[in-house]
Amino acid sequence: VVADDDSVRGFGCLVDDPDNFDIEIVQWPAQGWRPVDAGTGDEAGTVEGIFHSEWHGQVLRAKNDAVNGDYILGWSTNPETAREDTRQDPKRVLLWHMNYHPDGGQLFVPLDNQPFVVPLAMPGDDLALEDIVALWCDGSRGLYIHPGIWHDGVFASTRGQSFRDRQGRVHARVSCNIAREFGVFLNVPLQPVTS
């Protein structure tokens, strides 16, 4: 789906001015009937760094300097035969994993204004494949994702792209291994699908 203000609504929003945009931070949940004291449990703030999304042959890899993360986001072909020593222009990503952050939102701002894709789904631990949407962003604006929204990293539509990343410092993560849980990979096109 092409990202615009309407298609992004509910997942987050498109951002024109990332320097003046606040990341939502969610207060730590109470463990029982006693509430968390006011003004506490949401003080960790945010962390910022560069999110690198780069194709190594048929393997899409990512590094998130903000949280010291290093990931395989997906493949352009069957992962059992995917090669990193080839030079193809990928047309899709086979998605195997999604996660959400219960503690805070996340903002991705493209540094080179190139298109990118982010898979998203609404909150709830009962993730359903038919509820996953791949948003194609034209690269002219940043994409902000609310806390609790299922997502994966940013999929580069070119050989490699970098993004300014700002997110909650706690960086709690709840994950779903789509391949293991559902027995499939999801085919995510890197260009908008025309009907």
Disulfide bonds with the S-S distance in Angstrom:
none
